[in-house]
Amino acid sequence: MTRNILRFLGAAALLVAVAATPARAASYKLVVHQSNPVTSLSADQVEKLFLKKVTRWDTGGEVQPVDQADSSPVRASFCQEILGKDVPAIKSYWQKMIFSGRATPPPELSSDAEVLEFVRSNRGAIGSVAAGTAVGDGVKTVELTH
């Protein structure tokens, strides 16, 4: 009986601790061309798109991922949260892909504005920008599901 009470108290304490932990706001958001019918993507789907394991949208068009620069905090967060690795590990992945002739990395752009312009100009594009960035015409935000 005492053992069951201790288990209950331990489980209750864990639930309180989890509930008291504030949810971390995403530091980036995903964007696609306005004509793209996609409204949400899972983290797994986004990983496959950015690592070019999936190269076509469900609608048949070519996926054109675009990255932020290596030094970008947006890219660092995106790599950790979606790809599960830091930027140097992702760079290493791309070096192996290039060397083996299997794929080339997404273009790296130096600002949110450049990523938005790339997405606006390419129907198959997908990128990430800082969470507070206004996307403007021709671009829409995609919900990230987990």
Z-matrix of the N, CA and C atoms (Angstrom, degrees):
N
C 1 1.452
C 2 1.528 1 110.58
N 3 1.331 2 117.19 1 -46.38
C 4 1.462 3 121.21 2 -179.94
C 5 1.523 4 110.30 3 -62.42
N 6 1.312 5 116.12 4 -37.69
C 7 1.459 6 120.35 5 178.81
C 8 1.541 7 110.75 6 -61.94
N 9 1.322 8 117.70 7 -40.94
C 10 1.459 9 121.54 8 178.41
C 11 1.524 10 111.67 9 -65.38
N 12 1.316 11 116.35 10 -38.75
C 13 1.466 12 120.50 11 178.11
C 14 1.527 13 109.65 12 -64.35
N 15 1.320 14 117.18 13 -43.32
C 16 1.462 15 120.77 14 179.14
C 17 1.533 16 110.85 15 -63.37
N 18 1.316 17 117.24 16 -40.91
C 19 1.466 18 120.53 17 176.83
C 20 1.528 19 110.93 18 -61.54
N 21 1.342 20 114.80 19 -44.80
C 22 1.461 21 119.59 20 178.93
C 23 1.523 22 110.98 21 -60.67
N 24 1.321 23 117.26 22 -46.96
C 25 1.466 24 121.15 23 -179.57
C 26 1.532 25 110.96 24 -63.22
N 27 1.320 26 116.38 25 -39.66
C 28 1.464 27 119.84 26 177.99
C 29 1.513 28 111.56 27 -63.85
N 30 1.316 29 116.89 28 -44.13
C 31 1.469 30 121.05 29 178.63
C 32 1.524 31 110.60 30 -64.70
N 33 1.332 32 116.99 31 -41.15
C 34 1.466 33 120.78 32 178.97
C 35 1.529 34 110.59 33 -63.62
N 36 1.322 35 117.43 34 -41.68
C 37 1.468 36 120.73 35 178.90
C 38 1.526 37 110.82 36 -63.54
N 39 1.315 38 117.04 37 -39.82
C 40 1.463 39 121.15 38 178.22
C 41 1.524 40 110.92 39 -63.84
N 42 1.313 41 117.58 40 -43.83
C 43 1.461 42 120.98 41 178.60
C 44 1.523 43 111.62 42 -62.56
N 45 1.318 44 117.45 43 -40.14
C 46 1.462 45 121.20 44 178.23
C 47 1.522 46 109.73 45 -64.78
N 48 1.328 47 117.54 46 -42.51
C 49 1.467 48 121.18 47 -179.59
C 50 1.522 49 110.89 48 -63.88
N 51 1.317 50 117.61 49 -42.49
C 52 1.463 51 121.12 50 179.83
C 53 1.522 52 110.10 51 -66.75
N 54 1.309 53 117.28 52 -42.97
C 55 1.462 54 121.05 53 -179.28
C 56 1.522 55 111.76 54 -66.35
N 57 1.331 56 117.15 55 -30.40
C 58 1.464 57 121.14 56 -178.26
C 59 1.522 58 112.55 57 -81.76
N 60 1.335 59 117.99 58 -14.76
C 61 1.460 60 121.47 59 179.53
C 62 1.512 61 109.13 60 -76.42
N 63 1.345 62 117.34 61 120.87
C 64 1.455 63 118.15 62 -178.63
C 65 1.525 64 110.96 63 -68.09
N 66 1.322 65 115.70 64 142.66
C 67 1.464 66 120.74 65 176.95
C 68 1.528 67 108.26 66 -71.18
N 69 1.309 68 116.00 67 134.55
C 70 1.454 69 120.23 68 -179.92
C 71 1.515 70 109.10 69 -82.77
N 72 1.307 71 115.32 70 127.72
C 73 1.461 72 119.48 71 178.44
C 74 1.521 73 109.09 72 -73.10
N 75 1.304 74 116.13 73 140.84
C 76 1.458 75 120.26 74 177.68
C 77 1.526 76 109.43 75 -63.70
N 78 1.313 77 116.18 76 139.59
C 79 1.466 78 120.86 77 -179.54
C 80 1.536 79 111.08 78 -92.32
N 81 1.318 80 116.58 79 1.86
C 82 1.462 81 121.00 80 -179.49
C 83 1.520 82 108.53 81 -145.96
N 84 1.322 83 114.81 82 167.38
C 85 1.455 84 120.52 83 171.18
C 86 1.518 85 108.24 84 -138.17
N 87 1.322 86 115.71 85 153.29
C 88 1.457 87 122.13 86 179.57
C 89 1.515 88 109.47 87 -90.39
N 90 1.323 89 115.66 88 141.06
C 91 1.454 90 120.87 89 179.62
C 92 1.529 91 110.55 90 -132.30
N 93 1.319 92 115.26 91 146.34
C 94 1.466 93 122.69 92 176.58
C 95 1.524 94 108.21 93 -135.50
N 96 1.325 95 115.66 94 169.08
C 97 1.459 96 121.60 95 175.86
C 98 1.533 97 108.57 96 -61.61
N 99 1.297 98 116.00 97 143.73
C 100 1.462 99 122.23 98 -177.10
C 101 1.526 100 112.95 99 -56.36
N 102 1.318 101 118.50 100 -30.80
C 103 1.466 102 121.28 101 -178.41
C 104 1.525 103 113.24 102 -79.28
N 105 1.321 104 118.01 103 -10.28
C 106 1.466 105 121.51 104 -179.72
C 107 1.528 106 108.82 105 -69.30
N 108 1.332 107 118.50 106 125.78
C 109 1.468 108 120.14 107 -178.62
C 110 1.535 109 114.08 108 -73.18
N 111 1.307 110 118.56 109 -9.22
C 112 1.467 111 121.87 110 -179.01
C 113 1.524 112 109.67 111 -64.75
N 114 1.335 113 116.00 112 132.62
C 115 1.462 114 120.86 113 176.36
C 116 1.519 115 112.32 114 -115.89
N 117 1.337 116 116.86 115 -22.06
C 118 1.464 117 120.98 116 177.12
C 119 1.521 118 109.38 117 -150.92
N 120 1.322 119 114.66 118 152.08
C 121 1.464 120 122.29 119 177.49
C 122 1.517 121 108.74 120 -141.16
N 123 1.320 122 116.40 121 146.38
C 124 1.456 123 119.93 122 174.18
C 125 1.522 124 109.02 123 -80.04
N 126 1.310 125 116.18 124 159.66
C 127 1.466 126 120.55 125 177.09
C 128 1.526 127 110.15 126 -57.53
N 129 1.328 128 117.56 127 -38.18
C 130 1.462 129 121.68 128 178.94
C 131 1.528 130 111.40 129 -63.57
N 132 1.320 131 117.19 130 -41.83
C 133 1.463 132 120.78 131 178.09
C 134 1.530 133 110.68 132 -63.77
N 135 1.320 134 116.12 133 -43.48
C 136 1.469 135 120.28 134 -179.57
C 137 1.523 136 110.08 135 -63.54
N 138 1.320 137 117.12 136 -41.73
C 139 1.469 138 120.79 137 177.84
C 140 1.530 139 109.95 138 -57.96
N 141 1.305 140 117.91 139 -46.78
C 142 1.464 141 121.63 140 -179.46
C 143 1.527 142 111.96 141 -63.59
N 144 1.330 143 116.71 142 -36.19
C 145 1.466 144 120.09 143 178.15
C 146 1.526 145 111.26 144 -67.85
N 147 1.331 146 117.17 145 -45.78
C 148 1.465 147 120.81 146 -176.10
C 149 1.526 148 112.89 147 -74.33
N 150 1.323 149 117.77 148 -27.19
C 151 1.466 150 120.33 149 176.72
C 152 1.527 151 111.36 150 -91.89
N 153 1.315 152 115.84 151 5.13
C 154 1.467 153 124.48 152 177.89
C 155 1.526 154 112.96 153 58.51
N 156 1.333 155 114.69 154 34.30
C 157 1.462 156 119.76 155 171.87
C 158 1.528 157 109.41 156 -82.89
N 159 1.335 158 115.84 157 -22.90
C 160 1.459 159 123.66 158 170.55
C 161 1.519 160 105.23 159 -122.59
N 162 1.333 161 116.95 160 124.99
C 163 1.462 162 120.68 161 -173.56
C 164 1.522 163 114.23 162 -114.00
N 165 1.357 164 116.01 163 -1.33
C 166 1.465 165 119.41 164 -179.92
C 167 1.525 166 109.21 165 -132.57
N 168 1.326 167 115.33 166 141.21
C 169 1.460 168 120.71 167 172.78
C 170 1.521 169 108.24 168 -69.98
N 171 1.320 170 116.96 169 160.97
C 172 1.470 171 120.93 170 177.04
C 173 1.527 172 111.45 171 -57.71
N 174 1.318 173 116.70 172 -26.61
C 175 1.470 174 121.16 173 179.63
C 176 1.525 175 112.20 174 -79.68
N 177 1.340 176 117.45 175 -6.40
C 178 1.456 177 121.74 176 176.04
C 179 1.505 178 115.84 177 105.06
N 180 1.329 179 117.94 178 -18.16
C 181 1.456 180 120.39 179 -179.61
C 182 1.512 181 112.72 180 -73.08
N 183 1.324 182 115.62 181 157.35
C 184 1.457 183 121.72 182 179.66
C 185 1.532 184 110.75 183 -72.14
N 186 1.325 185 116.12 184 135.28
C 187 1.468 186 121.98 185 174.94
C 188 1.522 187 107.95 186 -80.70
N 189 1.331 188 116.43 187 132.76
C 190 1.459 189 121.94 188 178.55
C 191 1.528 190 109.57 189 -125.73
N 192 1.341 191 116.69 190 82.95
C 193 1.460 192 118.01 191 178.51
C 194 1.525 193 110.79 192 -69.82
N 195 1.314 194 116.05 193 150.58
C 196 1.457 195 122.17 194 176.82
C 197 1.527 196 107.40 195 -135.65
N 198 1.323 197 115.72 196 137.18
C 199 1.467 198 121.87 197 -179.15
C 200 1.516 199 111.07 198 -106.27
N 201 1.322 200 114.15 199 160.89
C 202 1.457 201 121.19 200 168.89
C 203 1.539 202 107.05 201 -83.38
N 204 1.323 203 117.15 202 169.21
C 205 1.466 204 122.76 203 178.08
C 206 1.530 205 110.58 204 -62.95
N 207 1.326 206 116.11 205 156.85
C 208 1.470 207 122.01 206 -179.76
C 209 1.521 208 113.31 207 -52.12
N 210 1.320 209 116.88 208 -38.05
C 211 1.462 210 121.42 209 -174.54
C 212 1.532 211 113.43 210 -83.55
N 213 1.307 212 117.81 211 -2.39
C 214 1.466 213 121.78 212 -176.31
C 215 1.528 214 112.15 213 -71.75
N 216 1.338 215 117.73 214 130.38
C 217 1.466 216 120.31 215 173.79
C 218 1.535 217 111.94 216 -61.96
N 219 1.327 218 117.19 217 -31.70
C 220 1.465 219 121.18 218 177.11
C 221 1.527 220 109.38 219 -61.38
N 222 1.328 221 116.34 220 -46.18
C 223 1.466 222 119.81 221 -179.59
C 224 1.518 223 111.10 222 -65.35
N 225 1.329 224 117.12 223 -40.69
C 226 1.469 225 120.13 224 179.68
C 227 1.530 226 110.44 225 -60.19
N 228 1.325 227 117.14 226 -46.65
C 229 1.469 228 120.78 227 179.05
C 230 1.518 229 111.24 228 -64.25
N 231 1.312 230 116.63 229 -45.36
C 232 1.455 231 121.75 230 -179.52
C 233 1.532 232 110.39 231 -59.39
N 234 1.325 233 116.54 232 -48.12
C 235 1.472 234 119.93 233 -179.12
C 236 1.526 235 111.35 234 -60.22
N 237 1.337 236 116.97 235 -45.34
C 238 1.459 237 120.17 236 -179.35
C 239 1.525 238 111.81 237 -65.55
N 240 1.334 239 116.60 238 -47.88
C 241 1.459 240 120.60 239 -172.34
C 242 1.522 241 113.98 240 -79.17
N 243 1.309 242 117.93 241 -33.80
C 244 1.468 243 120.45 242 -176.86
C 245 1.526 244 111.73 243 -100.43
N 246 1.323 245 116.76 244 -46.09
C 247 1.464 246 120.51 245 -175.34
C 248 1.525 247 112.68 246 -91.54
N 249 1.331 248 116.57 247 -12.77
C 250 1.463 249 120.89 248 176.53
C 251 1.513 250 114.58 249 71.85
N 252 1.330 251 117.32 250 18.95
C 253 1.461 252 121.97 251 -178.97
C 254 1.521 253 108.65 252 -143.80
N 255 1.332 254 115.68 253 162.58
C 256 1.460 255 118.44 254 175.43
C 257 1.532 256 109.74 255 -83.63
N 258 1.320 257 116.35 256 170.44
C 259 1.463 258 120.91 257 -176.17
C 260 1.534 259 112.21 258 -58.24
N 261 1.357 260 120.29 259 -45.67
C 262 1.470 261 118.38 260 178.58
C 263 1.540 262 113.51 261 -58.75
N 264 1.319 263 117.29 262 -35.59
C 265 1.472 264 119.79 263 178.20
C 266 1.532 265 110.64 264 -67.13
N 267 1.319 266 116.81 265 -37.59
C 268 1.470 267 120.32 266 177.57
C 269 1.523 268 109.89 267 -68.54
N 270 1.336 269 117.18 268 -39.49
C 271 1.472 270 120.08 269 176.30
C 272 1.529 271 110.14 270 -60.38
N 273 1.315 272 116.92 271 -40.42
C 274 1.463 273 121.88 272 178.07
C 275 1.534 274 110.59 273 -63.43
N 276 1.323 275 116.82 274 -42.78
C 277 1.462 276 121.27 275 176.48
C 278 1.528 277 109.67 276 -55.44
N 279 1.343 278 116.25 277 -46.86
C 280 1.459 279 119.64 278 -177.46
C 281 1.529 280 111.71 279 -68.27
N 282 1.318 281 117.60 280 -34.33
C 283 1.466 282 119.68 281 176.40
C 284 1.530 283 110.64 282 -61.24
N 285 1.330 284 116.57 283 -41.57
C 286 1.466 285 120.51 284 177.53
C 287 1.522 286 111.20 285 -64.96
N 288 1.321 287 116.39 286 -41.22
C 289 1.468 288 120.55 287 179.91
C 290 1.533 289 110.54 288 -65.21
N 291 1.318 290 117.16 289 -41.93
C 292 1.468 291 121.23 290 178.15
C 293 1.526 292 110.27 291 -63.70
N 294 1.345 293 115.85 292 -48.56
C 295 1.470 294 121.24 293 -177.72
C 296 1.523 295 111.39 294 -59.98
N 297 1.334 296 116.71 295 -37.55
C 298 1.467 297 120.14 296 -178.48
C 299 1.533 298 111.87 297 -83.35
N 300 1.334 299 117.11 298 -6.93
C 301 1.455 300 120.73 299 179.10
C 302 1.519 301 114.22 300 76.48
N 303 1.337 302 117.37 301 15.90
C 304 1.460 303 120.31 302 -175.89
C 305 1.521 304 114.03 303 -87.25
N 306 1.321 305 118.01 304 -30.05
C 307 1.472 306 119.50 305 -177.87
C 308 1.520 307 109.89 306 -169.14
N 309 1.316 308 115.08 307 162.76
C 310 1.462 309 121.38 308 174.16
C 311 1.523 310 108.28 309 -116.17
N 312 1.320 311 117.36 310 150.32
C 313 1.469 312 120.11 311 -176.92
C 314 1.527 313 111.30 312 -71.14
N 315 1.330 314 115.03 313 160.57
C 316 1.465 315 118.88 314 174.45
C 317 1.529 316 109.70 315 -63.36
N 318 1.334 317 117.30 316 153.55
C 319 1.468 318 118.70 317 175.08
C 320 1.529 319 109.67 318 -62.27
N 321 1.334 320 115.63 319 148.14
C 322 1.460 321 121.88 320 177.36
C 323 1.514 322 108.65 321 -108.20
N 324 1.318 323 115.94 322 123.37
C 325 1.455 324 121.26 323 -179.03
C 326 1.528 325 109.36 324 -113.17
N 327 1.323 326 116.29 325 155.76
C 328 1.460 327 119.82 326 -168.26
C 329 1.522 328 116.31 327 -92.10
N 330 1.328 329 118.37 328 -1.90
C 331 1.472 330 117.95 329 -178.72
C 332 1.525 331 110.66 330 -156.84
N 333 1.338 332 114.55 331 164.40
C 334 1.461 333 119.96 332 174.41
C 335 1.527 334 110.14 333 -59.13
N 336 1.332 335 116.50 334 -41.39
C 337 1.469 336 120.51 335 -178.99
C 338 1.527 337 111.18 336 -60.44
N 339 1.335 338 117.47 337 -40.89
C 340 1.462 339 120.32 338 178.67
C 341 1.523 340 111.71 339 -67.77
N 342 1.337 341 116.88 340 -39.00
C 343 1.472 342 119.99 341 177.16
C 344 1.527 343 109.42 342 -63.13
N 345 1.329 344 116.94 343 -45.23
C 346 1.464 345 120.15 344 179.26
C 347 1.525 346 111.88 345 -61.56
N 348 1.321 347 117.20 346 -39.96
C 349 1.461 348 120.37 347 179.20
C 350 1.533 349 110.58 348 -66.40
N 351 1.333 350 117.62 349 -40.01
C 352 1.462 351 121.70 350 176.99
C 353 1.529 352 110.01 351 -60.99
N 354 1.334 353 116.23 352 -47.89
C 355 1.471 354 120.64 353 -179.26
C 356 1.524 355 109.97 354 -63.88
N 357 1.318 356 117.00 355 -42.21
C 358 1.474 357 121.73 356 179.47
C 359 1.531 358 111.14 357 -60.77
N 360 1.322 359 116.96 358 -32.19
C 361 1.467 360 122.42 359 -175.19
C 362 1.525 361 114.27 360 -92.96
N 363 1.329 362 117.93 361 -7.23
C 364 1.469 363 121.39 362 -175.85
C 365 1.529 364 110.00 363 -132.69
N 366 1.321 365 116.62 364 112.73
C 367 1.472 366 121.43 365 -175.78
C 368 1.522 367 113.82 366 -57.83
N 369 1.318 368 118.49 367 -30.68
C 370 1.461 369 121.30 368 -177.62
C 371 1.519 370 114.09 369 -93.54
N 372 1.320 371 117.40 370 5.93
C 373 1.463 372 121.19 371 -172.91
C 374 1.523 373 113.11 372 -75.46
N 375 1.327 374 114.11 373 150.50
C 376 1.467 375 123.33 374 171.02
C 377 1.518 376 106.75 375 -143.98
N 378 1.320 377 116.19 376 137.42
C 379 1.459 378 120.76 377 179.96
C 380 1.513 379 110.57 378 -150.57
N 381 1.322 380 115.16 379 179.42
C 382 1.464 381 120.93 380 176.39
C 383 1.518 382 108.58 381 -127.46
N 384 1.325 383 114.82 382 141.27
C 385 1.461 384 122.24 383 177.99
C 386 1.521 385 108.11 384 -134.26
N 387 1.316 386 116.95 385 164.32
C 388 1.454 387 121.54 386 178.64
C 389 1.524 388 110.13 387 -55.77
N 390 1.319 389 116.79 388 143.73
C 391 1.464 390 122.79 389 -173.80
C 392 1.524 391 113.45 390 -54.21
N 393 1.314 392 118.57 391 -36.88
C 394 1.455 393 121.04 392 -176.55
C 395 1.514 394 115.30 393 -87.08
N 396 1.307 395 117.89 394 4.28
C 397 1.460 396 121.96 395 -176.35
C 398 1.527 397 111.31 396 -73.23
N 399 1.335 398 116.06 397 129.71
C 400 1.465 399 120.77 398 173.32
C 401 1.525 400 107.77 399 -76.04
N 402 1.332 401 117.02 400 128.76
C 403 1.465 402 119.23 401 -173.80
C 404 1.523 403 113.34 402 -85.52
N 405 1.304 404 119.73 403 -29.74
C 406 1.462 405 121.47 404 178.43
C 407 1.517 406 113.10 405 74.13
N 408 1.318 407 114.94 406 -173.37
C 409 1.463 408 122.41 407 -177.57
C 410 1.528 409 111.64 408 -68.59
N 411 1.320 410 115.75 409 147.91
C 412 1.458 411 121.66 410 174.11
C 413 1.522 412 114.29 411 86.45
N 414 1.327 413 116.95 412 -5.17
C 415 1.470 414 121.95 413 -176.77
C 416 1.526 415 107.46 414 -134.74
N 417 1.336 416 115.58 415 145.40
C 418 1.462 417 118.33 416 174.49
C 419 1.532 418 109.54 417 -135.47
N 420 1.306 419 114.30 418 156.41
C 421 1.461 420 121.59 419 178.68
C 422 1.514 421 109.04 420 -86.49
N 423 1.337 422 115.62 421 142.94
C 424 1.465 423 122.40 422 177.63
C 425 1.525 424 107.78 423 -111.77
N 426 1.316 425 116.07 424 132.96
C 427 1.461 426 120.71 425 178.68
C 428 1.537 427 109.17 426 -71.57
N 429 1.313 428 115.63 427 135.68
C 430 1.468 429 121.58 428 176.50
C 431 1.520 430 108.57 429 -98.43
N 432 1.325 431 116.03 430 119.13
C 433 1.460 432 120.90 431 177.96
C 434 1.525 433 108.30 432 -104.47
N 435 1.318 434 115.83 433 155.55
C 436 1.475 435 118.73 434 -179.57
C 437 1.474 436 111.43 435 -120.57
